[in-house]
Amino acid sequence: MQADLEKSAAFGANQAQQKLPEDAKPTPNPTPGADAEATPAPVEARPIGVSEEAFRALHQLSTETPPALKGEMVAVGGGQAYLSLPEGKVAPMPAVVVIHEWWGLNDHIRHWADRLAAEGYAALAVDLYGGKAGTTPEEAQALMKAVDPAKAQATLAEAYAFLAEDARIKAPRRASVGWCFGGGWSLQLALAQPEDAAVIYYGRVVTDPEALTKIQGKLLGIFANQDQGIPPKDVDAFEAALKEAGVDARILRYDAQHAFANPSSARYDAPAAEAAWAEVQAFLRAELKP
């Protein structure tokens, strides 16, 4: 247990020391990168839920008329989280822990939880910043540096347990999804809990094969070839370590920049985001709805 906490603390220190590329100060009219195309072959997704076009539109409305959120804040352990449930479904149902970027639990992440709920999952978006959220890169960096790794691990463990225990959910299968800062923590959750699947969007990686042997479920990694914070060589090392550890993993690379899946980011790339989302849909459907 002590060794696990020490590794978690080391991960948190690495997160704090690394100045990741700016994820995206929310902008009213994001500009997609027209020349960036997804490397992997597209996966056909079922025509349900929230499409990439509709998801992008949620981020283009003015702050005076923000789009309605579908979920609610709930008490989880000693903190709060945003819970979005599929309409018309009752327990048991598959569930996903949603882990925010370095900005914190903002409406972008709440919309992601709603998007996952529209796919039939109970989506619980955790708050690793204790109710705070950044609106500038400086604020986000400070919040990320202030995260206590042991406390973050405890928050994620509480969220993971909540999805199985809450009477509305009673999840028989659970996964996690995270972006950037949250992508790294999605991997950490997979290392710490016996979840069925984990999705990592351009998050901090682990390249020690021995450490990665703790992963019990399947893993989907989504990375950007133009990412300066998580460069291709690190992704290559991660993929090699996963293979050596015997982890059932699929690593995808897109010709895009960091934060390409966030419609409020200047680096948003619609083709890459849509292709990645199709992969996530297919992956979660296969692992949580077998």
Legacy VTK file of the C-alpha trace (Angstrom):
# vtk DataFile Version 3.0
C-alpha trace
ASCII
DATASET POLYDATA
POINTS 290 float
0.000 0.000 0.000
2.827 2.359 0.933
4.562 1.618 -2.368
1.370 2.433 -4.253
1.013 5.754 -2.437
4.639 6.604 -3.190
4.113 5.873 -6.894
0.949 7.957 -6.840
2.824 10.820 -5.214
5.543 10.571 -7.849
2.903 10.696 -10.572
1.374 13.797 -8.985
4.763 15.477 -8.776
5.409 14.773 -12.440
2.010 16.208 -13.324
2.743 19.386 -11.396
6.239 19.866 -12.822
5.187 19.346 -16.412
3.769 22.487 -18.000
1.346 20.935 -20.439
0.313 22.739 -23.613
-2.591 25.100 -23.014
-5.702 22.965 -23.167
-8.058 25.623 -24.139
-9.207 28.804 -22.650
-12.922 28.680 -23.541
-13.600 30.720 -26.647
-16.971 31.567 -28.193
-16.046 30.505 -31.730
-13.331 27.822 -31.790
-11.515 27.301 -35.080
-10.928 23.667 -36.090
-7.568 22.741 -37.582
-8.543 22.087 -41.178
-5.364 20.281 -42.158
-5.255 17.703 -39.366
-6.621 14.276 -40.150
-7.028 11.227 -37.945
-4.475 8.502 -38.592
-6.590 5.464 -37.577
-9.357 4.238 -39.847
-12.729 5.621 -38.764
-15.050 3.406 -36.758
-18.734 3.540 -37.521
-20.730 4.591 -34.446
-24.392 4.008 -33.838
-26.553 7.022 -34.774
-27.595 7.769 -31.192
-26.587 10.165 -28.485
-24.718 13.407 -29.138
-22.890 13.732 -32.467
-19.630 15.658 -32.830
-21.487 18.459 -34.607
-24.055 18.709 -31.814
-21.339 18.512 -29.154
-19.428 21.332 -30.843
-22.603 23.425 -30.953
-22.942 23.151 -27.177
-19.694 25.103 -26.858
-20.581 27.819 -29.365
-23.569 29.270 -27.549
-23.074 32.553 -25.740
-22.648 32.656 -21.988
-25.942 34.558 -21.767
-27.815 31.499 -23.046
-25.831 28.486 -21.847
-27.105 25.064 -22.908
-29.037 23.146 -20.301
-27.199 20.446 -18.401
-28.866 17.075 -17.893
-27.347 15.964 -14.593
-26.931 17.179 -11.027
-24.287 17.605 -8.368
-24.246 14.790 -5.816
-22.310 14.015 -2.659
-19.625 11.393 -3.166
-17.485 10.579 -0.175
-16.315 13.860 1.292
-16.840 15.901 -1.865
-19.119 16.670 -4.775
-19.371 15.222 -8.279
-21.602 15.731 -11.304
-23.862 12.764 -12.041
-25.652 12.346 -15.364
-27.962 9.364 -15.860
-29.418 7.935 -19.073
-33.027 8.940 -19.596
-35.534 6.182 -18.970
-33.025 3.628 -17.696
-33.036 1.962 -14.288
-30.381 0.089 -12.354
-28.329 -1.863 -13.052
-26.484 0.027 -15.774
-22.850 0.373 -16.906
-21.030 3.421 -15.626
-18.076 5.701 -16.314
-15.894 7.837 -14.038
-15.260 11.105 -15.911
-12.040 12.963 -15.038
-11.562 16.613 -15.950
-8.724 18.425 -17.712
-6.451 20.848 -15.881
-9.242 23.450 -15.988
-11.289 21.562 -13.405
-14.901 20.403 -13.294
-16.453 22.974 -15.623
-19.415 22.850 -17.998
-17.292 21.341 -20.769
-16.742 18.263 -18.604
-20.373 18.245 -17.490
-21.365 18.173 -21.167
-19.026 15.221 -21.634
-20.809 13.419 -18.797
-24.156 14.196 -20.437
-22.805 12.911 -23.734
-21.814 9.614 -22.144
-25.205 9.388 -20.422
-26.842 9.752 -23.834
-24.937 6.598 -24.817
-26.545 4.667 -21.960
-23.937 5.039 -19.200
-24.215 6.507 -15.738
-21.505 9.175 -15.935
-19.946 10.575 -12.770
-17.622 13.556 -13.294
-15.301 13.899 -10.314
-13.849 17.120 -8.933
-10.163 16.885 -8.038
-9.919 20.624 -7.289
-12.370 20.861 -4.396
-14.925 23.064 -6.118
-12.471 25.339 -7.910
-11.972 25.751 -11.658
-9.499 27.738 -13.716
-10.326 30.219 -16.456
-6.734 31.093 -17.434
-3.723 28.821 -18.046
-2.054 30.321 -14.974
-5.026 29.458 -12.767
-5.252 25.960 -14.209
-1.537 25.342 -13.699
-1.757 26.486 -10.077
-4.761 24.250 -9.393
-3.027 21.261 -10.961
0.118 21.830 -8.898
-1.937 22.002 -5.696
-3.449 18.532 -6.139
-2.560 16.089 -3.361
-2.002 12.746 -5.152
-3.167 10.667 -2.185
-6.350 12.722 -1.889
-6.951 12.470 -5.629
-6.590 8.691 -5.467
-9.081 8.601 -2.588
-11.562 10.757 -4.532
-11.330 8.455 -7.539
-11.730 5.355 -5.365
-14.865 6.860 -3.800
-16.297 7.626 -7.238
-15.518 4.121 -8.448
-17.287 2.603 -5.427
-20.238 5.016 -5.716
-21.082 3.751 -9.197
-21.436 0.187 -7.922
-23.238 1.050 -4.681
-25.678 3.839 -5.573
-29.227 2.445 -5.833
-29.873 4.374 -9.056
-26.899 2.779 -10.794
-25.632 -0.509 -9.317
-23.083 -0.691 -12.121
-22.044 -4.241 -13.026
-19.239 -2.888 -15.219
-17.252 0.322 -14.843
-14.758 2.359 -16.846
-12.989 5.715 -16.687
-12.424 8.470 -19.236
-10.102 11.437 -18.797
-8.459 14.185 -20.848
-4.994 15.713 -20.388
-4.525 15.975 -16.582
-7.564 13.707 -16.292
-6.156 11.293 -18.847
-3.204 10.646 -16.580
-5.548 10.062 -13.674
-7.695 7.722 -15.764
-4.590 5.579 -16.137
-3.903 5.829 -12.403
-7.450 4.671 -11.648
-6.920 1.650 -13.902
-3.746 0.883 -11.962
-5.489 1.167 -8.597
-8.938 -0.365 -9.190
-10.185 -3.465 -11.047
-12.139 -1.439 -13.590
-13.234 -3.066 -16.827
-11.894 -0.403 -19.173
-10.054 2.913 -19.253
-9.843 5.655 -21.881
-6.906 8.053 -21.873
-7.048 11.186 -23.999
-3.493 12.600 -24.323
-2.703 12.089 -20.628
0.511 11.489 -18.698
1.798 7.971 -19.375
3.604 5.305 -17.358
6.459 3.453 -19.059
7.370 0.928 -16.354
6.098 -2.483 -17.527
6.091 -3.870 -13.992
3.833 -1.065 -12.774
1.475 -1.537 -15.715
0.890 -5.212 -14.884
-1.628 -4.003 -12.268
-4.083 -3.022 -15.006
-6.855 -5.625 -15.085
-9.159 -4.213 -17.759
-8.689 -3.098 -21.338
-7.216 0.267 -22.259
-7.773 2.719 -25.114
-5.180 5.451 -25.525
-5.835 8.470 -27.744
-2.868 10.707 -28.497
-1.857 13.555 -30.807
1.241 13.453 -32.989
1.741 17.219 -32.611
1.460 17.139 -28.806
4.533 18.747 -27.241
3.592 17.732 -23.692
3.026 14.044 -24.468
5.319 13.619 -27.509
5.180 10.601 -29.843
8.345 9.098 -28.344
6.637 8.917 -24.939
3.580 7.332 -26.526
5.819 4.778 -28.246
7.471 3.928 -24.918
4.052 3.625 -23.264
2.776 1.293 -25.972
5.894 -0.880 -25.734
5.598 -1.076 -21.944
1.919 -2.046 -22.158
2.793 -4.830 -24.580
5.584 -6.094 -22.331
3.215 -5.997 -19.340
0.623 -8.048 -21.197
-2.055 -5.346 -21.023
-4.832 -5.565 -23.605
-4.456 -2.070 -25.034
-5.057 -0.153 -28.232
-3.094 3.046 -28.817
-4.335 5.489 -31.447
-2.457 8.482 -32.820
-4.029 11.431 -34.618
-2.322 14.108 -36.693
-3.557 16.833 -34.385
-2.510 18.890 -31.370
-3.022 18.533 -27.634
-6.645 19.142 -26.566
-7.935 18.410 -30.061
-11.157 16.885 -28.668
-12.227 20.016 -26.754
-14.533 22.219 -28.883
-13.678 25.245 -26.727
-9.976 24.856 -27.538
-8.100 26.818 -30.182
-6.522 23.432 -30.984
-9.862 21.704 -31.531
-9.818 19.491 -34.613
-13.262 18.312 -35.684
-12.220 15.379 -37.927
-9.823 13.977 -35.326
-12.309 14.546 -32.490
-15.093 12.816 -34.396
-12.903 9.850 -35.305
-11.663 9.494 -31.723
-15.193 9.711 -30.324
-16.301 6.912 -32.666
-13.458 4.790 -31.305
-14.460 5.573 -27.717
-18.088 4.718 -28.429
-17.144 1.354 -29.934
-14.652 0.591 -27.154
-17.027 1.346 -24.284
-19.858 -0.480 -25.979
-17.693 -3.607 -26.347
-16.328 -3.524 -22.791
-19.317 -2.267 -20.788
-22.197 -3.713 -22.807
-20.927 -7.183 -23.783
LINES 1 291
290 0 1 2 3 4 5 6 7 8 9 10 11 12 13 14 15 16 17 18 19 20 21 22 23 24 25 26 27 28 29 30 31 32 33 34 35 36 37 38 39 40 41 42 43 44 45 46 47 48 49 50 51 52 53 54 55 56 57 58 59 60 61 62 63 64 65 66 67 68 69 70 71 72 73 74 75 76 77 78 79 80 81 82 83 84 85 86 87 88 89 90 91 92 93 94 95 96 97 98 99 100 101 102 103 104 105 106 107 108 109 110 111 112 113 114 115 116 117 118 119 120 121 122 123 124 125 126 127 128 129 130 131 132 133 134 135 136 137 138 139 140 141 142 143 144 145 146 147 148 149 150 151 152 153 154 155 156 157 158 159 160 161 162 163 164 165 166 167 168 169 170 171 172 173 174 175 176 177 178 179 180 181 182 183 184 185 186 187 188 189 190 191 192 193 194 195 196 197 198 199 200 201 202 203 204 205 206 207 208 209 210 211 212 213 214 215 216 217 218 219 220 221 222 223 224 225 226 227 228 229 230 231 232 233 234 235 236 237 238 239 240 241 242 243 244 245 246 247 248 249 250 251 252 253 254 255 256 257 258 259 260 261 262 263 264 265 266 267 268 269 270 271 272 273 274 275 276 277 278 279 280 281 282 283 284 285 286 287 288 289
